[in-house]
């Protein structure tokens, strides 16, 4: 009998059960959290780990973890619904098909340029401004453009998601990972830039080659796509034999979108806007675009509901996945796991200690997928460990950055990944099968650069 991969929700629920069982087996323990007098951030006191009374997660608590996870991830969940609804309105104006039709005609015979250019652009956003959630809104456009050029949904999603991920992980000027970690390590902000930039080029180049080779294979034989069956009924599909005429109304919609995205970018980088404000911008942009595009108010309402409804499956996955973290936190075993891993590193030779630190950060990222959150939790522990075994603090920051970044594109606890897949309509298990080889390459590249950093005594400190 052929093995059938469990439904995404079943897989996540199984992980929640395993974590609940672990809360009975793994000793409970916590670190004290204190405020860093220099930065004002709440960080872990590395010498404060202590055992506490066991707080095992009961059977009913397993089920409670899901609604608690929904509540904890509510901003992301509703952001996904709003993005879906907003693009439902914009798509109903006919702008997307008309604009992409023009783009397809201009790229005829030059399809290979689309992938590297798109990925490079989004990687710059990830590397310099830590763009992650902000790129979600570009996924529908990326998919529609990729599909129109003969590629598939995975290609369109990967152009946006893996482009941003390459920059975020390479992080030569990422304020949310490198910036926070270097602040905790008392290193000059964005110091060690050159080494990280070289690594970033390798990480991005590997992703571009991987996605491009895959895209060309699918263009030649669409049945080789893991989502071939889904793409046959996908709403992102375009009929190139009947490209709609590009009208003045479409230009009006484009102007509204440009103004909306400009406002969004300004708000993110100048006014510290986040999910709530971004959601408001998308609602406003969609309503105005709908009116300019010729939709009536009732059409706008119905298209919003239709667009949001198409993302129910994926949006709720984000909340279910967050339930895993709820169980680990309620069981008070996250800090125990971190403490055990940090202790194991100290007994290894210098180079192995650095690689071990990297591996530990990779594992911890499954439980703490937030970049700044992982930095605040682990760096106060890893910096003393690095000093003790003779690893430079810069290398410890590098190991953290790679450990935090790569697996965000595959772990089910990553809200951003789940949001990407929700918007694209890609089942989690199919994405995992597709990205697994690239993930192996990325993790190997990270290990190589951490090893080189150790051997050259990567500084300035």
C-alpha positions in Angstrom: 0.0 0.0 0.0 1.4 3.4 -1.0 2.1 5.8 1.8 0.0 8.9 1.7 1.4 12.2 3.2 -1.0 13.3 5.9 -3.0 16.5 5.5 -1.1 19.7 6.5 -3.4 20.2 9.5 -2.9 16.6 10.6 0.9 17.0 10.4 0.9 20.1 12.5 -1.5 18.5 15.1 0.8 15.5 15.3 3.7 17.9 16.1 1.7 19.6 18.8 1.0 16.2 20.4 4.7 15.3 20.3 5.6 18.6 22.0 2.9 18.0 24.6 4.4 14.5 25.4 7.8 16.1 25.6 6.5 18.5 28.4 6.2 15.4 30.6 9.6 14.1 29.8 11.9 17.1 29.3 12.7 18.8 32.7 11.1 22.3 32.9 13.4 25.2 33.2 13.6 28.9 32.6 16.1 31.7 32.2 15.4 35.1 33.8 14.7 37.9 31.4 16.3 41.3 32.1 16.6 44.6 30.4 19.8 45.4 28.6 20.9 48.8 30.1 22.5 49.8 26.8 19.7 49.0 24.4 16.6 48.7 26.6 15.8 45.3 25.0 14.6 42.4 27.1 17.2 39.7 26.9 18.1 36.5 28.6 20.5 36.4 31.6 22.9 33.7 30.5 23.8 32.6 34.0 20.2 32.4 35.4 18.9 29.1 34.1 17.2 27.2 36.8 14.7 24.3 37.1 11.1 25.0 37.9 8.1 22.8 38.7 6.9 20.7 35.8 4.0 22.2 34.0 3.0 19.3 31.6 0.5 20.1 28.9 -2.8 18.1 29.4 -5.0 16.5 26.8 -7.5 19.4 26.8 -4.6 21.9 26.6 -3.5 20.3 23.4 -6.8 21.4 21.8 -6.6 24.7 23.5 -3.2 25.3 21.9 -4.9 25.8 18.5 -7.3 28.7 19.5 -4.5 30.2 21.5 -2.2 29.9 18.5 -5.0 31.6 16.4 -5.1 34.4 18.9 -1.3 34.8 19.1 -1.1 34.8 15.3 -4.2 36.8 14.7 -2.4 39.8 13.1 -0.8 37.6 10.5 -4.0 35.6 9.9 -6.2 38.6 9.3 -3.4 40.3 7.2 -3.6 37.3 4.9 -7.3 37.6 4.6 -7.1 41.3 3.9 -4.3 40.9 1.3 -6.5 38.2 -0.4 -9.5 40.4 -0.3 -7.6 43.4 -1.6 -6.2 41.5 -4.5 -9.6 40.0 -5.2 -10.9 43.6 -5.8 -7.9 44.6 -7.9 -8.0 41.5 -10.0 -11.7 42.1 -10.6 -10.9 45.4 -12.3 -9.0 43.5 -15.0 -5.8 45.4 -14.3 -3.7 42.4 -13.4 -4.4 40.5 -16.5 -4.0 43.5 -18.8 -0.7 44.6 -17.2 0.8 41.2 -17.1 -0.3 40.6 -20.7 1.8 43.7 -21.6 4.7 42.4 -19.5 4.6 39.0 -21.1 4.8 40.5 -24.6 7.8 42.6 -23.6 9.6 39.6 -22.1 8.9 37.3 -25.1 12.1 35.3 -25.7 13.7 36.8 -22.5 11.9 34.7 -19.9 15.1 33.8 -18.1 15.7 37.4 -17.1 12.5 37.5 -15.1 13.7 35.2 -12.3 17.2 36.6 -11.5 16.0 40.2 -11.7 12.9 39.6 -9.5 14.9 37.6 -6.9 17.7 40.1 -6.8 15.3 43.0 -6.2 13.5 41.3 -3.4 16.8 40.1 -1.9 17.9 43.7 -1.6 14.8 44.5 0.5 15.5 41.5 2.7 19.2 42.3 3.1 18.8 46.0 3.9 15.4 46.4 5.5 14.7 42.9 6.7 11.7 42.6 4.4 9.6 39.5 5.2 5.9 40.0 5.8 6.0 43.1 3.6 6.7 40.9 0.5 3.5 38.8 0.9 1.5 41.3 -1.1 3.7 40.7 -4.2 3.1 36.9 -4.3 -0.1 37.0 -6.4 1.5 39.3 -9.0 4.7 37.1 -9.1 2.5 34.0 -9.6 0.4 35.5 -12.3 3.4 36.7 -14.2 5.2 33.4 -13.9 2.2 31.4 -15.0 1.7 33.7 -18.0 5.3 33.0 -19.1 4.8 29.3 -18.9 6.1 28.6 -15.4 4.1 27.4 -12.4 2.8 28.7 -9.1 5.9 27.5 -7.2 8.2 29.5 -9.5 6.1 32.7 -9.0 6.1 32.2 -5.2 9.8 31.4 -5.1 10.8 34.4 -7.0 9.4 36.6 -4.3 9.8 34.4 -1.2 13.3 33.0 -1.8 14.6 36.3 -3.2 13.6 38.0 0.1 14.8 35.0 2.1 18.3 35.1 0.5 18.7 38.8 1.4 17.2 38.4 4.9 19.6 35.5 5.7 22.6 37.0 3.9 21.8 40.0 6.1 24.7 42.3 5.4 22.6 45.2 6.7 19.5 43.5 8.2 18.5 45.5 11.2 16.2 42.8 12.7 18.8 40.0 12.8 22.4 41.3 12.4 21.6 44.7 13.9 19.9 43.3 17.0 22.5 40.5 17.5 25.5 42.8 17.1 23.9 45.2 19.6 23.6 42.4 22.2 27.2 41.3 21.4 28.4 44.9 21.7 29.8 45.0 18.2 29.8 48.0 15.9 26.6 48.1 14.0 26.8 46.2 10.6 30.6 45.6 11.2 32.0 42.6 9.2 30.0 43.8 6.2 32.4 42.5 3.5 32.5 38.9 4.5 28.7 38.8 4.9 28.2 40.4 1.5 30.3 37.8 -0.2 28.2 35.0 1.5 25.0 36.8 0.5 26.0 36.7 -3.2 26.7 33.0 -2.9 23.4 32.3 -1.1 21.4 34.4 -3.6 23.2 33.0 -6.6 22.5 29.4 -5.5 18.8 30.2 -5.1 18.6 31.9 -8.5 20.2 28.9 -10.3 17.9 26.5 -8.4 14.7 28.3 -9.2 15.7 29.0 -12.8 16.6 25.4 -13.6 13.4 24.2 -12.1 11.3 26.8 -13.9 12.8 25.9 -17.3 12.2 22.2 -16.6 8.5 23.0 -15.9 8.2 25.2 -18.9 9.4 22.3 -21.0 7.2 19.7 -19.3 4.5 21.2 -17.0 3.6 17.7 -15.6 6.9 17.7 -13.7 5.6 20.5 -11.4 4.6 19.3 -7.9 1.5 21.5 -8.2 0.6 20.7 -11.8 -2.9 19.4 -10.9 -3.6 22.5 -8.8 -2.4 24.9 -11.5 -5.0 23.5 -13.9 -7.8 25.1 -11.8 -5.7 28.0 -10.3 -7.2 31.5 -10.3 -3.7 32.8 -11.1 -3.9 31.2 -14.6 -4.0 33.6 -17.6 -5.2 32.9 -21.2 -2.5 34.5 -23.4 -4.6 34.0 -26.5 -7.0 36.6 -25.2 -5.0 39.3 -23.5 -7.4 42.0 -22.5 -6.9 45.6 -23.7 -5.0 47.9 -21.4 -7.2 50.9 -20.8 -7.0 54.3 -19.1 -8.9 52.8 -16.1 -6.1 50.3 -15.7 -3.6 53.1 -15.7 -5.7 54.7 -12.9 -5.6 51.5 -10.9 -1.8 51.3 -11.4 -1.4 54.9 -10.1 -3.5 54.0 -7.0 -1.3 50.9 -6.4 2.0 52.8 -6.8 0.8 55.5 -4.4 -0.4 52.7 -2.0 2.9 50.9 -2.1 4.9 54.1 -1.8 2.9 55.0 1.4 3.4 51.4 2.6 7.2 51.6 2.1 7.4 55.1 3.7 5.4 53.9 6.7 7.4 50.8 7.3 10.8 52.5 7.1 10.0 55.9 8.6 7.0 55.5 10.8 7.6 51.9 12.2 4.4 50.6 10.7 3.6 47.0 11.0 0.8 44.5 10.2 -2.1 46.7 11.4 -1.1 49.7 9.5 -0.2 47.7 6.4 -3.7 46.1 6.5 -5.3 49.5 6.6 -3.3 50.6 3.6 -4.3 47.6 1.6 -8.0 48.0 2.4 -7.8 51.7 1.4 -5.8 50.9 -1.8 -8.2 48.2 -2.8 -11.3 50.3 -2.3 -10.0 53.2 -4.2 -8.6 51.0 -7.0 -11.9 49.2 -7.3 -13.8 52.5 -7.7 -11.2 53.8 -10.2 -11.3 50.5 -12.1 -15.1 50.8 -12.6 -16.4 48.5 -9.9 -19.6 49.4 -8.0 -19.6 49.4 -4.2 -21.5 46.1 -4.0 -19.0 44.5 -6.4 -16.1 45.7 -4.2 -17.7 44.1 -1.2 -18.4 40.8 -2.9 -14.9 40.6 -4.5 -13.3 41.3 -1.2 -15.1 38.4 0.4 -14.4 36.1 -2.5 -10.6 37.0 -2.4 -10.4 36.6 1.3 -12.4 33.3 1.2 -9.9 31.7 -1.2 -7.2 31.9 1.5 -9.1 30.3 4.4 -7.2 27.1 4.3 -3.7 28.6 4.4 -4.5 31.5 6.7 -5.7 29.2 9.5 -2.6 27.0 9.1 -0.6 29.9 10.5 -2.6 29.7 13.7 -2.4 26.0 14.0 1.4 26.1 13.5 1.7 28.8 16.2 0.0 26.2 18.5 3.3 24.3 18.6 5.0 27.3 20.2 2.2 27.7 22.6 2.6 24.1 23.9 6.4 24.4 24.2 6.0 27.7 26.1 3.3 26.5 28.4 5.3 23.3 29.1 8.3 25.5 30.0 10.7 23.4 28.0 12.0 25.8 25.4 14.6 27.3 27.7 15.6 23.8 28.8 16.3 22.8 25.2 18.3 26.0 24.6 20.4 25.5 27.8 21.2 21.8 27.0 22.3 22.7 23.4 24.5 25.6 24.6 26.1 23.4 27.3 26.9 20.8 24.7 28.8 23.3 22.5 31.3 24.2 25.1 33.0 20.8 25.1 33.8 20.8 21.4 37.0 21.9 19.6 36.9 25.5 18.3 35.8 24.9 14.7 33.3 22.3 15.7 32.0 24.6 18.4 31.3 27.3 15.8 29.5 24.8 13.5 27.8 23.4 16.6 26.6 26.9 17.5 25.2 27.2 14.0 23.4 23.8 14.2 21.9 24.8 17.6 20.6 28.0 16.1 19.0 26.1 13.2 17.2 23.8 15.7 16.2 26.6 18.0 14.7 28.5 15.0 12.0 25.9 14.8 10.8 26.9 18.2 11.6 30.7 18.0 11.1 31.6 14.3 11.2 35.4 15.1 14.6 36.8 14.1 14.8 39.5 16.7 13.2 37.2 19.3 15.8 34.5 18.7 18.6 37.0 18.9 17.2 38.3 22.3 16.9 34.8 23.6 20.0 33.1 22.4 22.8 35.7 21.9 23.2 36.5 25.6 23.9 32.8 26.0 26.0 32.2 22.9 28.3 35.3 23.3 29.7 34.0 26.6 30.0 30.6 25.1 31.9 32.1 22.1 34.3 33.9 24.4 34.9 30.8 26.4 35.8 28.5 23.5 37.8 31.1 21.5 35.3 32.0 18.8 35.0 35.7 17.8 31.7 37.4 18.6 31.4 38.3 15.0 31.4 34.5 14.1 28.7 33.9 16.8 26.5 36.6 15.2 27.1 35.0 11.8 26.2 31.5 13.1 23.0 33.0 14.6 22.0 34.8 11.4 22.3 31.7 9.2 20.7 29.5 11.8 17.8 31.9 12.0 17.4 32.6 8.3 17.6 29.5 6.1 15.0 27.3 7.7 12.4 30.0 7.8 11.7 28.8 4.3 10.8 25.3 5.4 9.7 25.1 9.0 6.0 25.0 9.7 6.3 27.4 12.6 7.3 30.2 10.3 4.3 32.5 10.0 5.7 34.2 6.9 6.2 30.9 5.1 2.7 29.7 6.0 1.4 33.0 4.7 3.3 32.7 1.4 1.8 29.2 0.9 -1.6 30.4 1.9 -1.7 33.1 -0.6 -0.2 30.9 -3.3 -2.4 27.9 -2.5 0.6 25.5 -2.3 0.2 22.6 0.1 2.9 22.6 2.8 4.1 19.0 2.1 4.6 19.7 -1.7 6.6 22.9 -0.9 8.8 20.9 1.5 9.5 18.3 -1.2 10.3 21.0 -3.7 12.6 23.1 -1.5 14.4 20.3 0.4 17.4 20.1 -2.0 17.9 23.9 -2.0 17.6 23.9 1.8 20.3 21.3 2.0 22.6 23.4 -0.2 21.8 26.6 1.8 22.6 24.8 5.1 25.8 23.5 3.7 26.8 26.9 2.5 26.1 28.4 5.9 28.3 25.7 7.6 31.1 26.4 5.1 31.1 30.2 5.8 30.9 29.7 9.6 33.9 27.4 9.3 35.8 29.9 7.2 34.9 32.7 9.7 36.4 30.6 12.5 39.6 29.8 10.7 40.2 33.5 9.7 39.3 34.8 13.1 36.5 36.8 11.6 36.4 40.3 13.2 36.6 43.1 14.0 36.1 41.4 17.3 
